[in-house]
Amino acid sequence: MSEKACRNCHSIFEGNTCPICRSSSTSDDWSGYVVILDPTDSKIAKKLNITKPGRYALRVR
């Protein structure tokens, strides 16, 4: 099974439904990713509006 990215929150996951926002709007066409461990202390998480730890795609098409 290939990894997909959510078009809403950019979370990277396997399956058909995003575990972060529960959206089914997904894409196989994504590039780059960032791993957020502690979103409360991360400047990158704040800039990307990420509130939960996980892997996120930088670009989703």
PDB file of N, CA, C and O in Angstrom:
ATOM      1  N   MET A   1       0.855  -1.181   0.000  1.00  0.00           N
ATOM      2  CA  MET A   1       0.000   0.000   0.000  1.00  0.00           C
ATOM      3  C   MET A   1       0.897   1.239   0.000  1.00  0.00           C
ATOM      4  O   MET A   1       1.859   1.308   0.765  1.00  0.00           O
ATOM      5  N   SER A   2       0.589   2.206  -0.846  1.00  0.00           N
ATOM      6  CA  SER A   2       1.415   3.406  -0.925  1.00  0.00           C
ATOM      7  C   SER A   2       0.908   4.484   0.033  1.00  0.00           C
ATOM      8  O   SER A   2      -0.256   4.496   0.432  1.00  0.00           O
ATOM      9  N   GLU A   3       1.801   5.365   0.379  1.00  0.00           N
ATOM     10  CA  GLU A   3       1.430   6.457   1.272  1.00  0.00           C
ATOM     11  C   GLU A   3       0.710   7.541   0.488  1.00  0.00           C
ATOM     12  O   GLU A   3       1.041   7.823  -0.664  1.00  0.00           O
ATOM     13  N   LYS A   4      -0.282   8.143   1.134  1.00  0.00           N
ATOM     14  CA  LYS A   4      -1.064   9.218   0.531  1.00  0.00           C
ATOM     15  C   LYS A   4      -0.928  10.451   1.407  1.00  0.00           C
ATOM     16  O   LYS A   4      -0.509  10.367   2.561  1.00  0.00           O
ATOM     17  N   ALA A   5      -1.284  11.585   0.850  1.00  0.00           N
ATOM     18  CA  ALA A   5      -1.294  12.824   1.613  1.00  0.00           C
ATOM     19  C   ALA A   5      -2.694  13.412   1.574  1.00  0.00           C
ATOM     20  O   ALA A   5      -3.375  13.357   0.550  1.00  0.00           O
ATOM     21  N   CYS A   6      -3.111  13.964   2.679  1.00  0.00           N
ATOM     22  CA  CYS A   6      -4.418  14.597   2.781  1.00  0.00           C
ATOM     23  C   CYS A   6      -4.366  15.964   2.100  1.00  0.00           C
ATOM     24  O   CYS A   6      -3.432  16.735   2.320  1.00  0.00           O
ATOM     25  N   ARG A   7      -5.351  16.256   1.288  1.00  0.00           N
ATOM     26  CA  ARG A   7      -5.398  17.553   0.607  1.00  0.00           C
ATOM     27  C   ARG A   7      -5.776  18.681   1.560  1.00  0.00           C
ATOM     28  O   ARG A   7      -5.519  19.846   1.259  1.00  0.00           O
ATOM     29  N   ASN A   8      -6.381  18.362   2.700  1.00  0.00           N
ATOM     30  CA  ASN A   8      -6.788  19.395   3.658  1.00  0.00           C
ATOM     31  C   ASN A   8      -5.667  19.762   4.624  1.00  0.00           C
ATOM     32  O   ASN A   8      -5.304  20.933   4.733  1.00  0.00           O
ATOM     33  N   CYS A   9      -5.115  18.771   5.327  1.00  0.00           N
ATOM     34  CA  CYS A   9      -4.122  19.070   6.378  1.00  0.00           C
ATOM     35  C   CYS A   9      -2.706  18.649   6.007  1.00  0.00           C
ATOM     36  O   CYS A   9      -1.769  18.925   6.757  1.00  0.00           O
ATOM     37  N   HIS A  10      -2.528  17.982   4.858  1.00  0.00           N
ATOM     38  CA  HIS A  10      -1.232  17.544   4.325  1.00  0.00           C
ATOM     39  C   HIS A  10      -0.596  16.398   5.105  1.00  0.00           C
ATOM     40  O   HIS A  10       0.581  16.106   4.895  1.00  0.00           O
ATOM     41  N   SER A  11      -1.323  15.750   5.985  1.00  0.00           N
ATOM     42  CA  SER A  11      -0.814  14.599   6.726  1.00  0.00           C
ATOM     43  C   SER A  11      -0.494  13.462   5.763  1.00  0.00           C
ATOM     44  O   SER A  11      -1.218  13.246   4.791  1.00  0.00           O
ATOM     45  N   ILE A  12       0.596  12.732   6.030  1.00  0.00           N
ATOM     46  CA  ILE A  12       0.986  11.581   5.217  1.00  0.00           C
ATOM     47  C   ILE A  12       0.589  10.318   5.975  1.00  0.00           C
ATOM     48  O   ILE A  12       0.876  10.181   7.164  1.00  0.00           O
ATOM     49  N   PHE A  13      -0.079   9.390   5.271  1.00  0.00           N
ATOM     50  CA  PHE A  13      -0.595   8.186   5.930  1.00  0.00           C
ATOM     51  C   PHE A  13      -0.843   7.091   4.908  1.00  0.00           C
ATOM     52  O   PHE A  13      -0.777   7.337   3.703  1.00  0.00           O
ATOM     53  N   GLU A  14      -1.128   5.888   5.379  1.00  0.00           N
ATOM     54  CA  GLU A  14      -1.560   4.777   4.532  1.00  0.00           C
ATOM     55  C   GLU A  14      -3.034   4.549   4.788  1.00  0.00           C
ATOM     56  O   GLU A  14      -3.494   4.653   5.925  1.00  0.00           O
ATOM     57  N   GLY A  15      -3.767   4.244   3.753  1.00  0.00           N
ATOM     58  CA  GLY A  15      -5.206   4.014   3.884  1.00  0.00           C
ATOM     59  C   GLY A  15      -5.986   4.988   3.029  1.00  0.00           C
ATOM     60  O   GLY A  15      -5.434   5.610   2.122  1.00  0.00           O
ATOM     61  N   ASN A  16      -7.276   5.121   3.321  1.00  0.00           N
ATOM     62  CA  ASN A  16      -8.149   5.963   2.515  1.00  0.00           C
ATOM     63  C   ASN A  16      -8.686   7.182   3.241  1.00  0.00           C
ATOM     64  O   ASN A  16      -9.221   8.091   2.607  1.00  0.00           O
ATOM     65  N   THR A  17      -8.551   7.216   4.575  1.00  0.00           N
ATOM     66  CA  THR A  17      -9.077   8.332   5.363  1.00  0.00           C
ATOM     67  C   THR A  17      -7.963   8.907   6.228  1.00  0.00           C
ATOM     68  O   THR A  17      -7.217   8.171   6.874  1.00  0.00           O
ATOM     69  N   CYS A  18      -7.862  10.211   6.231  1.00  0.00           N
ATOM     70  CA  CYS A  18      -6.828  10.894   7.005  1.00  0.00           C
ATOM     71  C   CYS A  18      -7.051  10.678   8.503  1.00  0.00           C
ATOM     72  O   CYS A  18      -8.152  10.917   8.997  1.00  0.00           O
ATOM     73  N   PRO A  19      -6.024  10.230   9.234  1.00  0.00           N
ATOM     74  CA  PRO A  19      -6.184  10.020  10.678  1.00  0.00           C
ATOM     75  C   PRO A  19      -6.195  11.330  11.479  1.00  0.00           C
ATOM     76  O   PRO A  19      -6.613  11.334  12.637  1.00  0.00           O
ATOM     77  N   ILE A  20      -5.750  12.422  10.890  1.00  0.00           N
ATOM     78  CA  ILE A  20      -5.689  13.702  11.594  1.00  0.00           C
ATOM     79  C   ILE A  20      -7.023  14.454  11.487  1.00  0.00           C
ATOM     80  O   ILE A  20      -7.602  14.841  12.501  1.00  0.00           O
ATOM     81  N   CYS A  21      -7.508  14.659  10.250  1.00  0.00           N
ATOM     82  CA  CYS A  21      -8.733  15.468  10.076  1.00  0.00           C
ATOM     83  C   CYS A  21      -9.927  14.656   9.579  1.00  0.00           C
ATOM     84  O   CYS A  21     -11.009  15.206   9.371  1.00  0.00           O
ATOM     85  N   ARG A  22      -9.735  13.355   9.387  1.00  0.00           N
ATOM     86  CA  ARG A  22     -10.806  12.432   8.965  1.00  0.00           C
ATOM     87  C   ARG A  22     -11.349  12.720   7.557  1.00  0.00           C
ATOM     88  O   ARG A  22     -12.463  12.311   7.229  1.00  0.00           O
ATOM     89  N   SER A  23     -10.576  13.411   6.740  1.00  0.00           N
ATOM     90  CA  SER A  23     -10.993  13.717   5.368  1.00  0.00           C
ATOM     91  C   SER A  23     -10.705  12.518   4.466  1.00  0.00           C
ATOM     92  O   SER A  23      -9.769  11.758   4.716  1.00  0.00           O
ATOM     93  N   SER A  24     -11.506  12.353   3.427  1.00  0.00           N
ATOM     94  CA  SER A  24     -11.243  11.312   2.437  1.00  0.00           C
ATOM     95  C   SER A  24     -10.706  11.917   1.146  1.00  0.00           C
ATOM     96  O   SER A  24     -10.572  11.215   0.143  1.00  0.00           O
ATOM     97  N   SER A  25     -10.400  13.206   1.160  1.00  0.00           N
ATOM     98  CA  SER A  25      -9.809  13.885   0.006  1.00  0.00           C
ATOM     99  C   SER A  25      -8.295  13.701   0.073  1.00  0.00           C
ATOM    100  O   SER A  25      -7.595  14.458   0.746  1.00  0.00           O
ATOM    101  N   THR A  26      -7.797  12.673  -0.641  1.00  0.00           N
ATOM    102  CA  THR A  26      -6.383  12.320  -0.568  1.00  0.00           C
ATOM    103  C   THR A  26      -5.744  12.377  -1.944  1.00  0.00           C
ATOM    104  O   THR A  26      -6.433  12.451  -2.962  1.00  0.00           O
ATOM    105  N   SER A  27      -4.410  12.340  -1.962  1.00  0.00           N
ATOM    106  CA  SER A  27      -3.671  12.368  -3.216  1.00  0.00           C
ATOM    107  C   SER A  27      -2.433  11.497  -3.103  1.00  0.00           C
ATOM    108  O   SER A  27      -1.794  11.440  -2.053  1.00  0.00           O
ATOM    109  N   ASP A  28      -2.096  10.813  -4.206  1.00  0.00           N
ATOM    110  CA  ASP A  28      -0.848  10.067  -4.311  1.00  0.00           C
ATOM    111  C   ASP A  28       0.268  10.978  -4.812  1.00  0.00           C
ATOM    112  O   ASP A  28       1.440  10.606  -4.764  1.00  0.00           O
ATOM    113  N   ASP A  29      -0.084  12.157  -5.287  1.00  0.00           N
ATOM    114  CA  ASP A  29       0.862  13.093  -5.886  1.00  0.00           C
ATOM    115  C   ASP A  29       1.249  14.171  -4.878  1.00  0.00           C
ATOM    116  O   ASP A  29       0.622  15.228  -4.814  1.00  0.00           O
ATOM    117  N   TRP A  30       2.289  13.891  -4.092  1.00  0.00           N
ATOM    118  CA  TRP A  30       2.770  14.846  -3.103  1.00  0.00           C
ATOM    119  C   TRP A  30       4.288  14.829  -3.108  1.00  0.00           C
ATOM    120  O   TRP A  30       4.903  13.872  -3.578  1.00  0.00           O
ATOM    121  N   SER A  31       4.893  15.890  -2.584  1.00  0.00           N
ATOM    122  CA  SER A  31       6.355  15.950  -2.563  1.00  0.00           C
ATOM    123  C   SER A  31       6.843  16.632  -1.290  1.00  0.00           C
ATOM    124  O   SER A  31       6.177  17.503  -0.731  1.00  0.00           O
ATOM    125  N   GLY A  32       8.017  16.212  -0.853  1.00  0.00           N
ATOM    126  CA  GLY A  32       8.637  16.757   0.343  1.00  0.00           C
ATOM    127  C   GLY A  32       7.834  16.451   1.586  1.00  0.00           C
ATOM    128  O   GLY A  32       6.610  16.334   1.531  1.00  0.00           O
ATOM    129  N   TYR A  33       8.518  16.321   2.706  1.00  0.00           N
ATOM    130  CA  TYR A  33       7.762  16.144   3.942  1.00  0.00           C
ATOM    131  C   TYR A  33       8.561  16.654   5.127  1.00  0.00           C
ATOM    132  O   TYR A  33       9.784  16.789   5.080  1.00  0.00           O
ATOM    133  N   VAL A  34       7.832  16.928   6.173  1.00  0.00           N
ATOM    134  CA  VAL A  34       8.415  17.387   7.425  1.00  0.00           C
ATOM    135  C   VAL A  34       7.824  16.534   8.541  1.00  0.00           C
ATOM    136  O   VAL A  34       6.647  16.175   8.505  1.00  0.00           O
ATOM    137  N   VAL A  35       8.653  16.214   9.533  1.00  0.00           N
ATOM    138  CA  VAL A  35       8.191  15.458  10.692  1.00  0.00           C
ATOM    139  C   VAL A  35       8.101  16.423  11.867  1.00  0.00           C
ATOM    140  O   VAL A  35       9.084  17.068  12.231  1.00  0.00           O
ATOM    141  N   ILE A  36       6.918  16.514  12.451  1.00  0.00           N
ATOM    142  CA  ILE A  36       6.686  17.385  13.591  1.00  0.00           C
ATOM    143  C   ILE A  36       6.529  16.515  14.830  1.00  0.00           C
ATOM    144  O   ILE A  36       5.615  15.693  14.909  1.00  0.00           O
ATOM    145  N   LEU A  37       7.425  16.698  15.798  1.00  0.00           N
ATOM    146  CA  LEU A  37       7.361  15.925  17.036  1.00  0.00           C
ATOM    147  C   LEU A  37       6.630  16.676  18.144  1.00  0.00           C
ATOM    148  O   LEU A  37       5.851  16.084  18.891  1.00  0.00           O
ATOM    149  N   ASP A  38       6.881  17.977  18.248  1.00  0.00           N
ATOM    150  CA  ASP A  38       6.269  18.797  19.290  1.00  0.00           C
ATOM    151  C   ASP A  38       5.731  20.079  18.659  1.00  0.00           C
ATOM    152  O   ASP A  38       6.445  21.080  18.591  1.00  0.00           O
ATOM    153  N   PRO A  39       4.484  20.060  18.199  1.00  0.00           N
ATOM    154  CA  PRO A  39       3.938  21.220  17.480  1.00  0.00           C
ATOM    155  C   PRO A  39       3.828  22.488  18.324  1.00  0.00           C
ATOM    156  O   PRO A  39       3.780  23.584  17.767  1.00  0.00           O
ATOM    157  N   THR A  40       3.787  22.370  19.644  1.00  0.00           N
ATOM    158  CA  THR A  40       3.645  23.571  20.474  1.00  0.00           C
ATOM    159  C   THR A  40       4.931  24.393  20.512  1.00  0.00           C
ATOM    160  O   THR A  40       4.872  25.612  20.673  1.00  0.00           O
ATOM    161  N   ASP A  41       6.098  23.747  20.367  1.00  0.00           N
ATOM    162  CA  ASP A  41       7.373  24.453  20.411  1.00  0.00           C
ATOM    163  C   ASP A  41       8.030  24.599  19.045  1.00  0.00           C
ATOM    164  O   ASP A  41       9.153  25.098  18.962  1.00  0.00           O
ATOM    165  N   SER A  42       7.369  24.183  17.980  1.00  0.00           N
ATOM    166  CA  SER A  42       7.961  24.197  16.654  1.00  0.00           C
ATOM    167  C   SER A  42       7.549  25.439  15.862  1.00  0.00           C
ATOM    168  O   SER A  42       6.361  25.707  15.680  1.00  0.00           O
ATOM    169  N   LYS A  43       8.540  26.188  15.399  1.00  0.00           N
ATOM    170  CA  LYS A  43       8.247  27.350  14.557  1.00  0.00           C
ATOM    171  C   LYS A  43       7.724  26.914  13.193  1.00  0.00           C
ATOM    172  O   LYS A  43       6.882  27.585  12.597  1.00  0.00           O
ATOM    173  N   ILE A  44       8.226  25.793  12.709  1.00  0.00           N
ATOM    174  CA  ILE A  44       7.758  25.268  11.416  1.00  0.00           C
ATOM    175  C   ILE A  44       6.292  24.851  11.524  1.00  0.00           C
ATOM    176  O   ILE A  44       5.505  25.143  10.623  1.00  0.00           O
ATOM    177  N   ALA A  45       5.914  24.178  12.604  1.00  0.00           N
ATOM    178  CA  ALA A  45       4.525  23.763  12.802  1.00  0.00           C
ATOM    179  C   ALA A  45       3.608  24.977  12.867  1.00  0.00           C
ATOM    180  O   ALA A  45       2.516  24.961  12.299  1.00  0.00           O
ATOM    181  N   LYS A  46       4.037  26.010  13.543  1.00  0.00           N
ATOM    182  CA  LYS A  46       3.221  27.228  13.616  1.00  0.00           C
ATOM    183  C   LYS A  46       3.046  27.855  12.242  1.00  0.00           C
ATOM    184  O   LYS A  46       1.949  28.291  11.892  1.00  0.00           O
ATOM    185  N   LYS A  47       4.134  27.903  11.452  1.00  0.00           N
ATOM    186  CA  LYS A  47       4.065  28.487  10.113  1.00  0.00           C
ATOM    187  C   LYS A  47       3.144  27.687   9.197  1.00  0.00           C
ATOM    188  O   LYS A  47       2.453  28.260   8.355  1.00  0.00           O
ATOM    189  N   LEU A  48       3.134  26.359   9.361  1.00  0.00           N
ATOM    190  CA  LEU A  48       2.306  25.484   8.521  1.00  0.00           C
ATOM    191  C   LEU A  48       0.935  25.189   9.126  1.00  0.00           C
ATOM    192  O   LEU A  48       0.166  24.413   8.558  1.00  0.00           O
ATOM    193  N   ASN A  49       0.621  25.796  10.269  1.00  0.00           N
ATOM    194  CA  ASN A  49      -0.651  25.583  10.965  1.00  0.00           C
ATOM    195  C   ASN A  49      -0.882  24.124  11.337  1.00  0.00           C
ATOM    196  O   ASN A  49      -1.983  23.600  11.173  1.00  0.00           O
ATOM    197  N   ILE A  50       0.161  23.476  11.835  1.00  0.00           N
ATOM    198  CA  ILE A  50       0.089  22.079  12.267  1.00  0.00           C
ATOM    199  C   ILE A  50      -0.059  22.052  13.781  1.00  0.00           C
ATOM    200  O   ILE A  50       0.721  22.675  14.502  1.00  0.00           O
ATOM    201  N   THR A  51      -1.071  21.320  14.261  1.00  0.00           N
ATOM    202  CA  THR A  51      -1.331  21.273  15.701  1.00  0.00           C
ATOM    203  C   THR A  51      -1.129  19.891  16.315  1.00  0.00           C
ATOM    204  O   THR A  51      -1.163  19.752  17.538  1.00  0.00           O
ATOM    205  N   LYS A  52      -0.918  18.854  15.479  1.00  0.00           N
ATOM    206  CA  LYS A  52      -0.744  17.502  15.990  1.00  0.00           C
ATOM    207  C   LYS A  52       0.568  16.925  15.472  1.00  0.00           C
ATOM    208  O   LYS A  52       0.948  17.205  14.335  1.00  0.00           O
ATOM    209  N   PRO A  53       1.268  16.130  16.275  1.00  0.00           N
ATOM    210  CA  PRO A  53       2.516  15.511  15.813  1.00  0.00           C
ATOM    211  C   PRO A  53       2.264  14.558  14.656  1.00  0.00           C
ATOM    212  O   PRO A  53       1.191  13.962  14.561  1.00  0.00           O
ATOM    213  N   GLY A  54       3.250  14.412  13.773  1.00  0.00           N
ATOM    214  CA  GLY A  54       3.130  13.486  12.656  1.00  0.00           C
ATOM    215  C   GLY A  54       3.979  13.899  11.481  1.00  0.00           C
ATOM    216  O   GLY A  54       4.784  14.826  11.567  1.00  0.00           O
ATOM    217  N   ARG A  55       3.784  13.185  10.359  1.00  0.00           N
ATOM    218  CA  ARG A  55       4.489  13.495   9.108  1.00  0.00           C
ATOM    219  C   ARG A  55       3.544  14.258   8.197  1.00  0.00           C
ATOM    220  O   ARG A  55       2.375  13.897   8.063  1.00  0.00           O
ATOM    221  N   TYR A  56       4.049  15.309   7.572  1.00  0.00           N
ATOM    222  CA  TYR A  56       3.222  16.172   6.724  1.00  0.00           C
ATOM    223  C   TYR A  56       3.929  16.452   5.411  1.00  0.00           C
ATOM    224  O   TYR A  56       5.137  16.687   5.382  1.00  0.00           O
ATOM    225  N   ALA A  57       3.171  16.425   4.327  1.00  0.00           N
ATOM    226  CA  ALA A  57       3.697  16.753   2.997  1.00  0.00           C
ATOM    227  C   ALA A  57       3.826  18.262   2.860  1.00  0.00           C
ATOM    228  O   ALA A  57       2.997  19.013   3.375  1.00  0.00           O
ATOM    229  N   LEU A  58       4.860  18.697   2.170  1.00  0.00           N
ATOM    230  CA  LEU A  58       5.031  20.122   1.927  1.00  0.00           C
ATOM    231  C   LEU A  58       4.177  20.597   0.760  1.00  0.00           C
ATOM    232  O   LEU A  58       3.685  21.726   0.762  1.00  0.00           O
ATOM    233  N   ARG A  59       4.001  19.733  -0.237  1.00  0.00           N
ATOM    234  CA  ARG A  59       3.182  20.080  -1.405  1.00  0.00           C
ATOM    235  C   ARG A  59       2.292  18.908  -1.772  1.00  0.00           C
ATOM    236  O   ARG A  59       2.777  17.787  -1.927  1.00  0.00           O
ATOM    237  N   VAL A  60       1.014  19.148  -1.911  1.00  0.00           N
ATOM    238  CA  VAL A  60       0.046  18.108  -2.319  1.00  0.00           C
ATOM    239  C   VAL A  60      -0.667  18.603  -3.569  1.00  0.00           C
ATOM    240  O   VAL A  60      -1.192  19.717  -3.592  1.00  0.00           O
ATOM    241  N   ARG A  61      -0.685  17.768  -4.613  1.00  0.00           N
ATOM    242  CA  ARG A  61      -1.371  18.143  -5.856  1.00  0.00           C
ATOM    243  C   ARG A  61      -2.629  17.336  -6.010  1.00  0.00           C
ATOM    244  O   ARG A  61      -3.353  17.501  -6.992  1.00  0.00           O
TER     245      ARG A  61
END
